[in-house]
Amino acid sequence: MSDEPDNLILRMLRDLRAEIGDMRSEMATKRDLVGLGAELRSEMHSLRADVASDIATLQAEDKTTRKELGDQIVGLRRAVMEYHSSVIGHGVLISELEARMRRVEQHLDLPALDPN
């Protein structure tokens, strides 16, 4: 056998070794992962402290602030319900107009404008 296949295989193995070396240099080490875990735990504790602080602040607020917040929520609900009923009302009007238009088209033997 000739030396070419051996050289080709040897070259391919060397290329593979170089690629593996590049991959290892890009991979995170255990130390990196431990550092990321510690950073994540620190951020979680900070977030928990912020949430606990917000809850304590809400509990410490007086009744007038809670009442104002409740009034705002009630107003928002009312506005959403009014908008919803208005939209439904428009939908009913449009449906009635479409039905009336269909009856006129049928009465006058006109082709429907809507291909559906």
Backbone as a ProteinNet text record, in pm:
[ID]
protein_1_A
[PRIMARY]
MSDEPDNLILRMLRDLRAEIGDMRSEMATKRDLVGLGAELRSEMHSLRADVASDIATLQAEDKTTRKELGDQIVGLRRAVMEYHSSVIGHGVLISELEARMRRVEQHLDLPALDPN
[TERTIARY]
82.7	0	86.3	30.2	107.9	99.6	182.2	186	75	7.7	-94.6	-207.9	-272.3	-382.6	-337.4	-216.5	-167.1	-149.6	-95	-75.2	-209.4	-305.3	-437.2	-503.8	-496	-554.9	-482.3	-350.1	-272.3	-309.7	-327	-365.9	-505	-597.2	-731.9	-733.5	-651.9	-643.2	-586.3	-486.8	-429.2	-531.8	-608.3	-713.8	-818.5	-852.4	-950.5	-897.5	-770.5	-709	-711.7	-684.9	-687.1	-828.8	-928	-1067	-1108.5	-1066.7	-1099.6	-1032.2	-909.4	-839	-910.9	-960.3	-1036	-1164.4	-1231.1	-1355.6	-1328.5	-1219.4	-1185.8	-1156	-1092	-1059.9	-1186.4	-1292.4	-1416.9	-1511.8	-1491	-1582.2	-1561.3	-1668.9	-1661.1	-1599.2	-1522.7	-1463.5	-1557	-1525.4	-1605	-1602.1	-1487	-1472.8	-1565.8	-1575.5	-1666.1	-1810.5	-1848.6	-1985.5	-2017	-1920.6	-1941.4	-1959.8	-1880.3	-1893.3	-2028.4	-2074.9	-2206.4	-2316.9	-2303	-2402.5	-2408.1	-2292.6	-2288.2	-2349.8	-2320.7	-2377.8	-2530.2	-2578.2	-2721.8	-2789	-2727.4	-2783.5	-2787.6	-2683.5	-2679.4	-2791.5	-2812.9	-2920.7	-3057.1	-3074.7	-3201.5	-3228.5	-3125.5	-3143.3	-3177.2	-3112.4	-3141.3	-3285	-3329.2	-3466.2	-3566.3	-3538.7	-3627	-3635.1	-3521.2	-3519.9	-3601.7	-3590.2	-3668.1	-3817.3	-3857	-3998.8	-4049.6	-3971.5	-4011.6	-4025.1	-3935	-3941.9	-4067.8	-4100.2	-4221.5	-4346.7	-4349.8	-4466	-4478.8	-4367.3	-4370.9	-4418.1	-4375.1	-4417.8	-4567.6	-4617.6	-4761.3	-4841	-4791.5	-4862.5	-4857.5	-4751.9	-4736	-4813.5	-4855.6	-4927.3	-5060	-5107.6	-5233	-5353.3	-5470.4	-5591.2	-5630	-5598	-5638.2	-5566.9	-5441.1	-5366.9	-5425.9	-5460.1	-5523	-5657	-5732.2	-5862.6	-5845.6	-5745.7	-5719.9	-5683.7	-5601	-5562.8	-5684.8	-5769.6	-5892.6	-5984.9	-5994.8	-6078	-6024.5	-5893.3	-5833.8	-5864.1	-5856.9	-5886.3	-6032.1	-6122.7	-6265.2	-6288.8	-6225.3	-6239.5	-6188.8	-6077.8	-6021.9	-6116.9	-6171.7	-6267.8	-6388.2	-6438.9	-6555.5	-6524	-6405.4	-6366.5	-6355.7	-6299	-6285.7	-6422.7	-6513.9	-6647.9	-6722.8	-6708.4	-6774.9	-6720	-6588.4	-6527.5	-6575.3	-6576.8	-6619.3	-6764.2	-6851.7	-6991.7	-7006.5	-6925.4	-6928.8	-6885.6	-6780.1	-6729.7	-6832.5	-6892.8	-6996	-7112.8	-7150	-7258.5	-7229.1	-7104.5	-7067.3	-7073.8	-7032.5	-7037.6	-7180.1	-7273	-7413.8	-7466.6	-7432.6	-7478.4	-7425.5	-7299.2	-7239.6	-7306.7	-7332.1	-7398.7	-7538.3	-7611.4	-7745.7	-7739.2	-7641.6	-7627.2	-7591.7	-7505.7	-7469.5	-7591.9	-7670.5	-7790.6	-7888	-7902.5	-7993	-7942.5	-7812.6	-7753.3	-7776.7	-7762.2	-7788.6	-7934.2	-8026.3	-8168	-8195	-8132.4	-8150.2	-8093.2	-7972.5	-7911.6	-8000.3	-8055.1	-8142.8	-8270.2	-8325.7	-8450.7	-8428.9	-8314.8	-8288.3	-8215.2	-8192.6	-8119.6	-7981.1	-7912.5	-7777	-7676.8	-7564.1	-7460.7	-7403.2	-7369	-7313.7	-7175.3	-7144.3	-7011.6	-6907.8	-6952	-6863.9	-6858.3	-6739.5	-6731.2	-6755.9	-6758	-6781	-6922.2
-118.7	0	123.9	230	353	432.7	536.5	621.9	727	747.6	852.6	833.6	714.5	701.8	727.1	679.8	704.5	854	924.9	1069.1	1142	1097.2	1157.4	1137.3	1015.9	985.8	1063	1068.1	1142.7	1290.4	1347.3	1488.2	1510.2	1417.1	1429.5	1420.3	1331.4	1320	1447.7	1505.8	1630.7	1744.7	1750.1	1852.2	1833.2	1706.9	1676.2	1717.1	1689.9	1728.8	1880.6	1952.8	2099.6	2150.9	2089.5	2130.3	2102.4	1988.3	1955.2	2054.8	2091.6	2190.7	2325.3	2365.2	2490	2481.6	2366.6	2349.7	2355.3	2294.3	2296.2	2437.4	2515.7	2652.4	2738.2	2702.5	2777.8	2727.1	2606.5	2547.4	2611.7	2618.1	2671	2566.2	2613.8	2523.3	2509.1	2414	2397.1	2524.8	2588.7	2712.7	2820.1	2827.3	2923.6	2895.2	2768.3	2729.6	2757.1	2731.8	2761.3	2912.2	2989.6	3135.9	3183.8	3125.2	3162.6	3122.9	3005.3	2960.6	3054.5	3095.1	3187.3	3321.7	3367.8	3495.3	3485.3	3373.6	3352.7	3347.9	3275.2	3269.6	3408.2	3485.4	3621.2	3706.5	3696.1	3772.8	3727.8	3596.4	3545.7	3597.9	3599.3	3652.7	3800.9	3872.8	4015.5	4037.4	3956.6	3967.6	3934.2	3829.3	3794.5	3908.4	3969.8	4080.9	4198	4225.9	4334.7	4306.9	4183.3	4147.1	4155.1	4104.2	4110.3	4255.2	4340.4	4482.1	4546.2	4513.7	4567.6	4522	4394.7	4342	4409.7	4426.9	4494	4638	4704.6	4842.9	4848.2	4753.9	4751	4724.7	4636.7	4605.7	4722.5	4802.4	4912.8	5037.2	5042.1	5160.2	5171.5	5294.5	5315.2	5282.3	5280	5236.9	5331.2	5459.4	5551.7	5519.1	5482	5445.6	5319.5	5223.4	5101.2	5132.3	5224.1	5261.4	5328.4	5417	5482.7	5379.5	5283.8	5177.9	5095.8	5062.7	4988.8	5067.3	5199.2	5283.5	5286.2	5290.9	5289.4	5157.6	5048	4917.2	4910.4	4960.4	4960.5	5045.4	5162.6	5248.7	5181.8	5112.2	5041	4930.8	4855	4750.3	4810.1	4921.2	4985.9	5030.1	5090.2	5135.9	5019	4907.1	4789.9	4734.6	4728	4676.7	4767.4	4900.8	4993.2	4977.7	4965.1	4946.7	4815.6	4709.8	4579.4	4584.1	4645.2	4651.9	4739	4842.8	4928	4849.3	4772.8	4693	4588.6	4523	4424.2	4491.9	4610.7	4684.9	4716.3	4757.6	4785.4	4658.1	4546.9	4419.7	4380.8	4405.5	4374.9	4463.5	4592.7	4684.5	4642.9	4607.2	4566.7	4439.6	4342.9	4218.8	4247.6	4338.4	4373.3	4440	4528.1	4594.8	4493.7	4397.4	4296.1	4212.2	4174.9	4095.8	4176.2	4302.9	4388.3	4402.2	4417.8	4430.5	4301.2	4183.9	4058.1	4049.1	4094.9	4090.2	4183	4301.5	4395.2	4334.5	4274.3	4212.1	4099.8	4019.9	3910.6	3965.3	4068.5	4126.8	4184.9	4247.7	4309.6	4216	4090.8	3991.7	4043	4106.1	4155.3	4050.1	4042.7	3949.7	4004.2	3916.2	3958.3	4017.1	4124.5	4184.3	4097.2	4030.8	3944.5	3808.1	3762.4	3632.7	3515.7	3538	3427.6	3393.7
0	0	0	-49.7	-59.8	70.1	77.9	197.7	198.1	87.1	80	179.3	187.9	283.4	426.8	463.5	599.1	622.4	526.4	541	548.5	469.8	470.9	606.4	657.6	788.3	897.3	888.8	987.4	984.8	864.3	851.6	909.9	882.8	935.2	1087.8	1143.7	1289.3	1351.1	1286.2	1337	1331.7	1223.1	1212.4	1321.5	1345.4	1449.3	1586.5	1613.2	1740.4	1755.7	1648.5	1655	1682.6	1618.3	1642.1	1785.9	1839.4	1978.3	2071.9	2041.7	2123.2	2121.7	2004.6	1995.3	2077.4	2070.3	2145.7	2295	2338.8	2482.2	2529.5	2445.2	2487.6	2499.2	2425.8	2431.6	2539.2	2588.9	2687	2823.6	2900.6	3036.2	3127.7	3222.9	3319.9	3440	3526.3	3648.2	3731.3	3735.7	3811.8	3754.3	3620.6	3557.6	3596.6	3594.1	3627.8	3774	3863.3	4005.2	4023.8	3952.5	3960.8	3910.8	3800.3	3747.3	3844	3905.3	4003.2	4122.6	4171	4284.8	4246.9	4126.8	4080.4	4068.2	4017.2	4003.7	4140.2	4235.1	4369.9	4433.1	4412.2	4466.3	4408.4	4277.5	4213.8	4263.2	4285.5	4337	4477.6	4562.3	4697.4	4693.4	4604	4589.3	4543.3	4446.9	4397.8	4508	4584	4696	4796.2	4825.5	4920.6	4866.6	4735.9	4675.5	4684.4	4653.6	4659.2	4803.1	4896.7	5038	5083.1	5038.8	5072.8	5015.8	4889.1	4827.2	4899.5	4938.7	5010.1	5145.8	5215.5	5345.4	5330.1	5223	5199	5173.2	5092.4	5065.6	5192.6	5277.7	5401.3	5498.3	5491.2	5584.1	5540.6	5414.7	5367.4	5440.2	5454	5525.1	5437.7	5499.5	5431.4	5317.6	5328.2	5222	5091.9	5100.6	4980	4919.3	5003.1	4952.9	4890	4952.7	4898.5	4762.7	4750.4	4621.6	4515.4	4553.1	4459.5	4419.5	4517.4	4488.4	4396.7	4420.5	4334.5	4191.9	4178.5	4044.5	3973.9	4047.7	3987.6	3945	4031.2	3997.2	3872.6	3865.6	3747.7	3621.8	3634.8	3519.4	3473.8	3568.8	3532.5	3461.6	3513.2	3452.9	3309.2	3290	3156.4	3058.9	3105.5	3018.5	2983	3081.4	3053.9	2956.5	2972.7	2880.9	2738.9	2728.9	2597.3	2535.4	2616.1	2566.6	2517.8	2595.2	2552.8	2428.1	2416.8	2297.5	2173.8	2188	2075.7	2034.8	2133.4	2101.5	2031.6	2079.9	2015.9	1871.1	1842.8	1704	1620	1679.6	1607	1572.7	1664.6	1638.8	1527.3	1531.8	1427.1	1289.9	1284.9	1157.2	1106.8	1196.1	1155	1100.7	1167.3	1119.3	982.6	962.2	832.5	723.1	755.6	657	619	717.2	689.4	602.7	634.8	556.2	412.9	397.3	263.7	183.9	247.9	179.4	132.3	217.6	178.4	60	58.2	-54	-181.3	-170.4	-287.6	-342.6	-253.8	-298.1	-361.4	-303.2	-354.8	-493.7	-516.1	-646.3	-742.3	-702	-782.6	-821.3	-726.4	-749.2	-703.7	-771.5	-721.2	-591.3	-501.9	-372.5	-396	-320.1	-328.6	-257.9	-154.8	-78	-145.1	-189.1	-258.2	-163.2	-33.2	60.7	57.5
[MASK]
++++++++++++++++++++++++++++++++++++++++++++++++++++++++++++++++++++++++++++++++++++++++++++++++++++++++++++++++++++

